[in-house]
Every structure is written in structure tokens, then in C-alpha cells.
Amino acid sequence: MEVVTHKCPNCDGPLSFEPSDQKFHCSYCMSVFSEEEVSLFEENQKAARLQNKTVSQSETETATKEEAVDAQSESMSLFLCPSCGAEIVTDATTAATYCYFCHNPVVLSGRLSGKFLPDKVLPFAIEKEKATEEFLRWAQKKWFVPRDFFNKEQVEKLTGVYFPYWAIDAKAEGEISGTGTTIRVWRVGDIEYTETKQFDVLRKGKLLFNGLIKNALSKNIQQKMVEGVQPFALDKAVPFKNQYLAGFQAEKRDIEYPTIQKDIQQELADYGERLLNNSVSGYTSFSRRNRQFQLTEENNHYVLLPVWLVTYRSEDQSKKVFYYAMNGQTGKVRGVLPISYKRLGWASFGIFTLLSILFMIVGYFI
């Protein structure tokens, strides 16, 4: 499996993708490159290596055997950093991370190739500084949050991760029929009249579904929060190139589409029925007799979506871990903030003391 660090064309330093201008920055010589410039430079380098490289028959056979072993063993998780040679240990789904020794970003490109090659990637649009600012602004709106939640070490835990998802576009034809009932009541003098009418109702039409997002990673324990920061601007997704992963962490999928296809089709059918039901209006009540729903077209796309993650371990005896997610495009945050019961206790004591003083003053004058 190839381990890649995207290098600066000028000084050979590591490149990182910068969401603020959607370009690649070198922290050593401060150069800035577009995606096209980085891709062209790497293609030229690859072509030069292939031209100068002579592979013997024995080396070819050895490489073939290694590829076969690698394909059979998804548990292999030890790699060497191309910058410093240090060992990088990952689990089976990690596709991009950092070297913990030289801190250079590395991409395990073999894990995002072949059938695991994403169709598209939605690049981060919010850089870490802005994400930190937005996260703190969101947290500071809440009362009784522990003070250590806002310290520098805690904020630095903010990590950008590309999570794998299935994006589904579908077309369908639907039809519902039933009986619509209208009831009208009026009075003339002392007599009350009731008029009941029944109608045969038929609704049918073509339905279009765009951008249904489904999780493609089984270990995604933050899934509920990630769902809470939707929607993602899928129209801004671009064809996948692993350069966009430089400077971030990334995961590859381990949930295949056929395993969730039936659930997705049922969800689309239920949603289609609700749309048709909502089109029935002007009746006091509606009793459905028949429903028909048929998918005429179903397309799925494997996409990587940007999420900023923060974890916090409480300082009390429970040592509970809290997770937070932020949409890497919109800045929308989701998560449950911890409560400092010490601060809550002092606030309650202060309110109780203030109320007691007010009651004493009122009682004195009365």
C-alpha cells in the first residue's frame, strides 16, 4: 500500500489543504498552489520515476505477491512515514492521518483506490481557526459549562475528519387513492344541519430525490451528531483527489451499499407516500385505500464529507467523554455540553441568597 505525503514543488516540504482559499499551502516556504498545479507536478514526477525505473522479473513477482497479501489482509495497519521513516499505526479504515513524530500529513492512498475510490469529496470550507472560534461561540452561549472546557489544550483537540457516506439520488413514480370526506355544519334558528360529502381521491406523480445521505462507516460513534449537522452542500462536491485529504484525517467506508439498500428504498417509499399524502388537502378527513410506489432510477455515490470533531473528558469522577461535531462547510454544531455542578451549585446558592434577602426586606416593610 502506498503511503503519500504531498510535497511542495518548490522546497519539497509537506503540503496541506487550506479551506479558506481552497488551495494547498507549504508551511516551510509559504508557497501556495492550486489543485491543478499540485496534480500536474505529481503526474510529472510519477512519469519521470516510471521512465527511470527498471523492474526485474523477480521484483515484479515479489510486488505481485505483496499486493496479494495486502489485498487479503485488511488488518495490516503498520506503515512508514515517507518523510521521517517513523512507524505509523492505524486501524483498518483510516485513510489519512498525521505522523506523530514529524507531524507531516500522510495519505494511505491504497485504502482509497479500486472499489474504495470515492466518487467525490466535499472539501472543508472552514479552516481550523474559524472552526475553533465558532465552536467556542456556540459553547459560551450555554450556562454552567466547566471552565476547563475552554482552555487551550481542550480547544486544540479540534480535528478535521473526512467521513465516508453514500449519497443517493433517485426517481420514482407514486400513486395513492382513497376517500376524502368533507363535513359542513350550520344552524338555521334552532335547527342544526350537517352536510357530509365523500369524494374519490387520486393523487399520482413523478418524484425526484436528491442528496439522501447515509453513513458508510460502522465505527462512526459520532454518527448521531454528524446527522445533526446536516445538510451538506453536495452541489459543491468535486471529483475525488487525495490531495484534498492533506492536513486532515480521513476514513474509508466499511458499509457496502447492498447491505443498506432495502432500508434506503423503504425510506424513499415512506417519504414519497408522505409527499403524496400532503398533496391531499381541502378535506375534513382522508381514508387511503391503495398505495403504489416504484423506483424507476436509483444512483448511489461514494462521497467523503468534512466534519470538525472535538472530544472532552469531564473532570469529575465519571470521566465521561463528550463528543461534538461541526459541519466543515456551514459551521453548524451538534453535541451535548457538560455541566459543572460546582458552578451550578454556586449559582443556585446565589439566587437563593438574593431571594431570601428580598423576602426579608419585603417582610420588614409589610
N, C-alpha and C positions, 0 to 999 in steps of 0.2 A: 504493500500500500504506500502511495506517495505522500510524504509529509512536506507541505509547501509553506514557505514564508515569502510573501510577495515583496520583492526588493525594489528599491528606488533606482531608476535608470541612471541617476547622476552619481550617487555615492554608495549604492548597494546596501543602504540601511533599510530597515523594515518599514513597509507602508501600512497605513491604517485608513479605513474609510471614515470620512468626516461627514456626518449628516447635515451640518449647517450649509455646506455648499455642494454636497453630493459629489465630492471629489476625493482623491487619495493623497494623503499628506505624509511627508517624511519628517520625522521629529529631529533628525540629525542635521540635514542641510536645508530644511524648511521648504523644500520643493513641493509643488502641488501639481497633480496630474489628473487628467480626465480618465474615465474608464476605457475609452478608445485608445488613449496613449499607453496605458498600462498593458492592455491586451496586445497591442501591436509590438511593444517591446518584448513581452514574454513569448510571443509567437516567433519573433526573430531569433531570440535566444534558443528556443527549442529547435528551430530549424538548423541553427549552427551546430548544436550538440549532435543532432542526428547525422549531419554531414560529416562530422569529425570522428564519429564513434564507429568502431569496428567490433562486431559481436561475433565471437566464435560459436561453433555448434554446441560445444559443451556449456557455454554460458547461457545460450538460448534455452537449452534443455533445463538447466538449473532454474532459470527465471520462470519457465513454464510450470515446473514443479512447485516453486514458491507461490505462484499465483493460485495453483490448485489448492494448496494447503490453506492459503489465506481465504479462498472462497468457501472452504469447508468449515473454517473455524472463525466464527463471529466473536468468540470470546477473547481473541488476541487483542490486547489493549496496551502494549508497551511499544513506544516509538522513540525515535531520537530526534531532538531538535536540530533542524538544518543550520541554525545559526551558531549554537554553542556545543552541540553534541550531547546535551543532558537528556536523561530519560524523561519521557512524558507518559504518564499513566492515565488512561481514560476508560470509561465504560463503553459498552458495545454500540451506543447510539450517538456518542459525542462526535461531531464533525468539524468543530472549530473551537480552539481554546487558546490559552497562553502558555508559554514556557515559564515555569515557576522560578527558574534560575536567571535567565537573561530577560524575562518579561516580554519577549518578542511574540507577536501573534503568529499562530500556526494554523494551517488548514489541512485536515486529513482528507485530501481530495478523493481518495479511493472510496470513501464512505458516501460520497455524493456523486456517484458515477453509475453508468449502466442503468439498471432498472430503478436505482435510487437517485438518479439525477433529477432534481426539481425542475418543473416546467418554468416556474417564475419565482422571483424573490421580490418582496416589498422592502426597499431599503429604509433604514432608520432615517427619520426626518428631524428628530430631536437629539441634539448632542448631549453628552453626559452632564455638562454644567447646567444646561437648561432643564434637563430632566430632574436634576437634584433640586434646583430652585422650585420647580413646580411641585415636586413631592413634598418638600418642606412647607410650602404654602398650603398645600392640602392638609397636612398633618397639624399645622399650627391653628387651624380653624377649630380643632377638636379640643375639648376641655380635659384636664386631668391626665394628659399623656406624660409618661415618665420623662424627666429632664434628660436622662442619658440617651433617650431616643434620638435627640437632635445633635449629639456630639459628632466630631469629625470622623472618628473611626466608624461609627454607625453609618453615616452618610456615604462613606467611601465603599460600602458594600454594594452600592448600586451597580448592577451588572446588566449589560445588554445581551440578550439571547434571541437568536432566531429559532422559533419553534415550527415544527412541521405540521401542516394542515392539508386536508383535502378541501378544495373549493369546487362546488358543484353548480353547474348551470343546466337547466332542464326546461323542456317544453312539454305541455300536456294538454289533453282535451278532457273537459269535465262536464257533467250534466247532473242536475238534481231536479226532481219533480215531487209535487206534493199538493196539499190542500191549504189554501190561505183563507182565513176567516176574518171577516170584519163585523164588528158589533157596534150599533149606534143606539143610544138610549136618549129619549126626550120625554117631556111631560106636556100635556095639554090639560090645564085645570088640575083635577085630582087624578087624572088617568096617566099612567106611565106606559110608554110604548118602547118596545125593543125590536130592532130590526137586525137580523142575522143574515149575512150573505157568505156564501162559500164559492171559491174560485179554484179552478185547476191552474196550478202554477208550474211553469217550466223555465228553468234557467240553464243555459249551456254556453260554452265559450272555450276559447283557447287561452291557456295560462302560460306565463313565462316566469321562470325562477332564475335569478342571477345572484351568484356570490353566496350560496349557502356554505358556511364554514364548519368543518368537522375536525376534531382533534385526531392526529395521526401518531401520537406518542403515548404509550401505555404508562410510562413512569411520570407523566406530567401531573404531579400532585397539586400544581397551581392552576389546574385546568378551570376550576370554577371562577377564579379571579380573572383569568385570561378571557373567558367568555364574558365577564362583566365589563371589560374594557373595549369590547366590540362596539361599533363596526370598524373594520379596517377598510381603507381606501384601495380596494383591489384594482381600480382603474389606473392606479399609479404603479402597479407592479411591473417589473421589467423582466425580460428573458434572463434566466439564471446564469450568473458567472460567479465563481467562488471568490473573485476579488472583493465582492461586497461583504464577505464574511470577515475580512481582515480587521482585527481590532475588536471583534465581538466573539461571543461563544455561539455555537450552533448545534442543533440536534438533528439526527436523521430519523425518518419515520420507522416505526416497527408495527404499525397497524395498517394492513393492506385493505384496499377499497372493498374487495368482495366480502370481507368479514363484517362490514358495516352497511353494505348496500341495501339489504332488506329494511333495516331501520330507517335509512335515509328515504327510501321510496315510501315507506309508511308515513314519515313525517311530511313529505311533499303532498301525499294524498290527503292527510288531515288538514294541512294548511290550505290546499286547493278547495276542500269542502267548506272551510270557514269563509273563504273568499266568495264562493257561490252563495252560501247562506246569507252573508252580509249584503248581497245584492238584492235579496228579497225584502222589500220594505213596503210600507203602506197597509199592512195587515195587522189586525189585533193579535193574531197567532198564526203560526205556520206549522203544519204537520207534514214531515217529509215521508214520502213513500219509497222512492228509489234514489240511488246514487250510483253514478258511474264516473270512473276516473281512470285515465290511461296515459302513461308516459309515452310520448312519441319521440322524444330525444333526450338523452342523458349524457352529459360530458363531465368528466372529473379532471381536475388539475392538481398536481402536487406542488404546493407553494410553501415558502418559508416566510413567516410573519414576524415583525420586530416587536419585542416586549422588553421593557426595562423591569428588572426584578430587584427586590430588596427583602432581606430577611432580618429579623430581630429576635434575639433570645431574651426573655424577660429576666430581670434581676431578682425576682422573688424565688421562693422555694420550688415553685412548679417548673421553672426553667423552660416554660412553654415557648415554642418557636412560632413567630408570626410571619406570614408571607404577604407581600404586596406586589401588585403588577401595575405597570403603566404602559399604555398604548404608545409604541415608538413613533407613531405618526401624529396622533392627536393630543397626547399628554393626559388622556383620561386615566384616573387612578382607581383601583379597587383593592380593598383589604379591610380587615378589622383591626383598629388600633388598640394597643394595650392600655390598661388603666392603672394609674398609680394610686393605690388605695391610701397611701400616706397623704398624698395631695388632696384626695377626695375627703379624707377624714378631717384634715385641717380646714378645708373649705366648709364642710358641714359644721364643724365646731364654730367657725367664724360667723356663719349665718345664724346658728342657734344663739350665740352670744349677742349678736346685734338685735335679734328679735326679742330676746329676754330684756335687754336694756330698753327697747321701745315700749314693751308692755309695762315695765316698771314706771317709765315716765308717764305713760297714759294713765296708769292706775293711780299715780300720785296726784295728778291734776283732777281726776274724777272724784 
